[in-house]
């Protein structure tokens, strides 16, 4: 968990990758390096660990791409936040709304860290996009059922935006209705009756889409965070490039003590009578 937290401090480098991993994609010749985990605090510029590209006469600013949201459970943007996003995009950038209640901001800039600082000062969550861990959650019934909100925020702080073999969703529902579809995600967490149920290996799309496997019920709140962090760490360590989490779970068979079970294939038989 400590290693994941340290890595999280560098997850915004180069607009979607860890420091030194893909800086050239956005910052051309900008320098990159690991952030010092214990000393960086809340400064977005320090967390980035990437120097701004030096403006050169006649050269266009490199494109910077990040995901922005008002919160993990909070889905409501204020007018001031929307105005700030429009100001940041200006004439040369663009804003793209996603099904995850997140806006992707793409804007050419020589000072990405200053942009991140400005967005965070407006109470935005700012995360990289691409092959990273995405922490999602329902709106907790407009934040009226908020018992699991601290866990959603904790997961965002610790694993949100970490690099992964493939884009991976960690989704949390705040009650047993699971209306946000956490049980269909790569890693699903459902808060129910004071504990957390855990689901692994879902696949939301495609002809062979399937729900995640229920692997544990009633996990105490002081344990679920560590379990999910260790699952993510093992996937990061052992997953093949571009290997989705559900395929990884099936390939390794057991992850952090949770065993993969092949789902039975349903075969439709058309009866002769037509019923």
C-alpha positions as CSV (number, residue, x, y, z in Angstrom):
1,X,0.0,0.0,0.0
2,X,2.9,2.4,0.8
3,X,4.4,1.8,-2.6
4,X,1.0,2.4,-4.3
5,X,0.6,5.7,-2.4
6,X,4.1,6.8,-3.4
7,X,3.4,6.0,-7.0
8,X,0.1,7.9,-6.8
9,X,2.0,11.1,-6.1
10,X,3.5,10.9,-9.6
11,X,0.5,9.7,-11.5
12,X,-0.2,13.0,-13.3
13,X,3.1,13.3,-14.9
14,X,2.8,13.9,-18.7
15,X,-0.9,14.1,-18.5
16,X,-1.7,10.5,-18.1
17,X,1.3,8.5,-17.3
18,X,3.8,8.1,-14.5
19,X,6.9,10.2,-14.4
20,X,9.4,9.2,-17.1
21,X,6.9,6.8,-18.7
22,X,5.3,8.9,-21.5
23,X,6.4,12.5,-21.0
24,X,7.5,12.9,-24.6
25,X,3.9,12.3,-25.7
26,X,2.8,15.7,-24.3
27,X,5.9,17.6,-23.3
28,X,8.2,17.0,-26.2
29,X,11.7,17.5,-24.7
30,X,10.5,18.3,-21.2
31,X,12.4,16.7,-18.3
32,X,10.7,14.2,-16.1
33,X,11.7,12.4,-12.9
34,X,10.2,10.7,-9.8
35,X,8.5,12.8,-7.3
36,X,9.7,12.6,-3.7
37,X,6.8,10.8,-2.0
38,X,7.0,12.2,1.5
39,X,7.7,15.9,0.8
40,X,5.5,17.0,-2.0
41,X,2.2,17.7,-0.1
42,X,-0.7,19.1,-1.9
43,X,1.0,21.1,-4.6
44,X,0.0,19.9,-8.1
45,X,3.2,21.2,-9.6
46,X,5.3,19.2,-7.2
47,X,3.2,16.1,-7.7
48,X,3.5,16.3,-11.4
49,X,7.3,15.8,-11.2
50,X,7.6,17.2,-14.8
51,X,9.2,20.4,-15.9
52,X,7.3,22.7,-18.2
53,X,8.4,22.7,-21.8
54,X,10.4,25.7,-22.8
55,X,8.6,27.9,-25.3
56,X,10.4,28.2,-28.6
57,X,9.5,31.0,-31.1
58,X,7.4,29.5,-33.9
59,X,6.8,26.1,-32.1
60,X,3.3,25.2,-31.0
61,X,2.7,24.3,-27.4
62,X,2.4,20.5,-26.9
63,X,-1.0,19.0,-26.2
64,X,-1.9,18.2,-22.6
65,X,-4.7,15.8,-21.9
66,X,-6.3,15.1,-18.5
67,X,-9.6,14.0,-16.9
68,X,-11.4,16.4,-14.7
69,X,-14.4,15.7,-12.3
70,X,-16.0,17.5,-9.4
71,X,-15.6,14.4,-7.2
72,X,-15.8,10.7,-7.0
73,X,-19.4,10.6,-5.8
74,X,-20.3,14.2,-6.6
75,X,-21.5,14.5,-10.1
76,X,-22.4,18.2,-10.0
77,X,-20.3,20.9,-11.6
78,X,-20.7,24.4,-10.3
79,X,-21.1,27.3,-12.7
80,X,-17.7,28.6,-11.6
81,X,-16.1,25.3,-12.4
82,X,-17.7,25.1,-15.9
83,X,-16.6,28.7,-16.6
84,X,-13.0,27.7,-15.5
85,X,-13.0,24.7,-17.8
86,X,-14.2,26.9,-20.7
87,X,-11.5,29.4,-19.9
88,X,-8.8,26.7,-19.8
89,X,-9.9,25.2,-23.1
90,X,-10.0,28.6,-24.7
91,X,-10.1,28.6,-28.5
92,X,-7.4,26.0,-29.1
93,X,-8.5,23.3,-26.6
94,X,-11.5,21.0,-26.4
95,X,-13.8,19.5,-23.7
96,X,-15.2,16.0,-24.1
97,X,-17.8,14.6,-21.7
98,X,-17.6,10.9,-20.9
99,X,-20.1,8.3,-19.5
100,X,-18.0,8.3,-16.3
101,X,-19.2,11.8,-15.4
102,X,-15.7,13.1,-16.2
103,X,-14.7,15.8,-18.6
104,X,-11.5,15.2,-20.7
105,X,-9.7,18.5,-21.2
106,X,-7.3,18.7,-24.1
107,X,-5.3,21.9,-24.4
108,X,-2.0,22.9,-25.8
109,X,0.2,24.4,-23.0
110,X,3.8,24.9,-22.1
111,X,2.8,24.9,-18.4
112,X,0.8,21.8,-17.5
113,X,1.6,21.9,-13.8
114,X,0.2,25.4,-13.5
115,X,-3.0,24.2,-15.2
116,X,-3.3,21.3,-12.8
117,X,-2.8,23.6,-9.8
118,X,-5.5,25.9,-11.1
119,X,-8.0,23.1,-11.6
120,X,-7.3,21.6,-8.2
121,X,-7.7,25.0,-6.5
122,X,-11.3,24.9,-8.0
123,X,-11.9,21.6,-6.1
124,X,-11.6,19.4,-9.2
125,X,-10.2,15.9,-9.1
126,X,-7.6,15.8,-11.8
127,X,-6.5,12.4,-13.2
128,X,-4.6,11.0,-16.2
129,X,-6.4,9.1,-18.8
130,X,-5.5,6.0,-20.8
131,X,-4.2,2.7,-19.4
132,X,-4.7,3.7,-15.8
133,X,-6.8,2.7,-12.8
134,X,-10.1,4.6,-12.9
135,X,-12.0,4.9,-9.6
136,X,-15.7,5.4,-10.1
137,X,-18.7,5.5,-7.8
138,X,-22.4,6.2,-7.8
139,X,-23.7,9.5,-6.5
140,X,-24.7,7.7,-3.2
141,X,-28.3,8.7,-3.7
142,X,-27.4,12.4,-4.1
143,X,-25.0,11.9,-1.2
144,X,-27.8,11.0,1.1
145,X,-26.4,7.4,1.6
146,X,-22.9,8.5,2.3
147,X,-21.5,5.8,4.5
148,X,-19.1,4.6,1.8
149,X,-18.0,8.0,0.5
150,X,-14.8,8.0,2.6
151,X,-13.8,4.7,1.1
152,X,-14.4,6.0,-2.4
153,X,-12.3,9.0,-1.7
154,X,-9.6,6.9,-0.1
155,X,-9.4,4.6,-3.2
156,X,-9.2,7.6,-5.5
157,X,-6.3,9.1,-3.4
158,X,-4.3,5.8,-3.3
159,X,-4.9,4.0,-6.6
160,X,-6.7,6.5,-8.8
161,X,-4.7,7.2,-11.9
162,X,-2.0,4.6,-11.4
163,X,-0.6,3.1,-14.6
164,X,-2.0,-0.4,-15.4
165,X,-1.6,-3.0,-18.2
166,X,-4.9,-1.8,-19.6
167,X,-7.5,0.7,-18.5
168,X,-9.1,-0.8,-15.4
169,X,-12.2,0.4,-13.5
170,X,-12.6,0.1,-9.8
171,X,-16.3,0.9,-9.1
172,X,-18.0,1.4,-5.8
173,X,-21.8,1.3,-5.1
174,X,-23.1,2.8,-1.9
175,X,-26.0,0.3,-1.3
176,X,-27.1,-3.2,-2.3
177,X,-29.1,-1.9,-5.2
178,X,-25.8,-1.4,-7.1
179,X,-27.6,0.9,-9.5
180,X,-24.2,2.2,-10.8
181,X,-23.3,-1.2,-12.1
182,X,-20.2,-1.9,-9.9
183,X,-20.9,-5.7,-10.3
184,X,-20.2,-5.3,-14.0
185,X,-16.8,-3.7,-13.7
186,X,-13.2,-5.0,-13.5
187,X,-13.2,-4.6,-9.8
188,X,-16.6,-4.0,-8.1
189,X,-17.3,-3.0,-4.5
190,X,-20.8,-2.9,-3.0
191,X,-21.4,-1.4,0.4
192,X,-24.2,-3.4,2.1
193,X,-25.3,-3.9,5.7
194,X,-22.2,-2.2,7.1
195,X,-19.7,-4.3,5.1
196,X,-18.3,-4.5,1.6
197,X,-19.0,-7.2,-1.0
198,X,-16.2,-7.7,-3.6
199,X,-16.6,-8.6,-7.3
200,X,-13.8,-9.4,-9.6
201,X,-13.4,-9.8,-13.4
202,X,-16.4,-8.2,-15.0
203,X,-16.7,-7.3,-18.7
204,X,-19.3,-4.7,-19.5
205,X,-19.1,-4.7,-23.3
206,X,-18.9,-7.1,-26.2
207,X,-20.7,-10.2,-27.3
208,X,-19.2,-12.2,-24.4
209,X,-20.0,-9.5,-21.8
210,X,-20.5,-10.9,-18.3
211,X,-20.8,-9.7,-14.7
212,X,-17.9,-9.9,-12.2
213,X,-17.6,-12.9,-9.9
214,X,-18.7,-12.4,-6.3
215,X,-15.6,-13.4,-4.4
216,X,-16.3,-12.1,-0.8
217,X,-19.1,-10.6,1.2
218,X,-19.2,-8.4,4.3
219,X,-15.6,-7.3,4.3
220,X,-15.0,-4.9,7.1
221,X,-14.3,-1.3,6.2
222,X,-10.8,-1.3,7.7
223,X,-9.9,-4.2,5.4
224,X,-11.5,-3.6,2.0
225,X,-9.1,-0.7,1.0
226,X,-6.0,-2.8,1.6
227,X,-7.4,-5.8,-0.2
228,X,-8.2,-3.7,-3.3
229,X,-4.8,-2.1,-3.2
230,X,-3.1,-5.4,-3.1
231,X,-5.2,-6.7,-6.0
232,X,-4.2,-3.7,-8.1
233,X,-0.6,-4.1,-7.1
234,X,-0.5,-7.7,-8.2
235,X,-2.2,-6.9,-11.5
236,X,0.3,-4.1,-12.2
237,X,3.2,-6.5,-11.4
238,X,2.0,-9.6,-13.2
239,X,-0.4,-8.4,-15.9
240,X,0.8,-8.5,-19.6
241,X,0.7,-5.3,-21.6
242,X,-2.8,-4.7,-22.9
243,X,-4.2,-7.6,-20.9
244,X,-7.6,-6.7,-19.4
245,X,-8.2,-7.4,-15.8
246,X,-10.8,-10.2,-16.4
247,X,-8.4,-12.0,-18.7
248,X,-5.6,-11.6,-16.2
249,X,-7.8,-13.0,-13.4
250,X,-8.7,-16.0,-15.5
251,X,-5.0,-16.6,-16.6
252,X,-3.5,-16.5,-13.1
253,X,-6.4,-18.4,-11.5
254,X,-6.0,-16.9,-8.0
255,X,-5.4,-13.3,-7.0
256,X,-4.8,-12.4,-3.4
257,X,-6.5,-15.6,-2.4
258,X,-9.6,-15.2,-4.5
259,X,-10.0,-18.0,-7.0
260,X,-11.4,-17.6,-10.6
261,X,-14.3,-19.8,-11.5
262,X,-15.4,-20.2,-15.1
263,X,-19.0,-19.2,-15.6
264,X,-21.2,-21.8,-17.2
265,X,-22.0,-21.2,-20.8
266,X,-25.7,-20.8,-21.4
267,X,-27.0,-22.6,-24.4
268,X,-30.4,-21.7,-25.9
269,X,-32.4,-24.6,-27.2
270,X,-35.4,-23.8,-29.4
271,X,-38.1,-26.2,-28.5
272,X,-40.0,-27.9,-31.4
273,X,-43.3,-26.6,-30.1
274,X,-42.1,-23.0,-30.3
275,X,-42.9,-22.2,-26.6
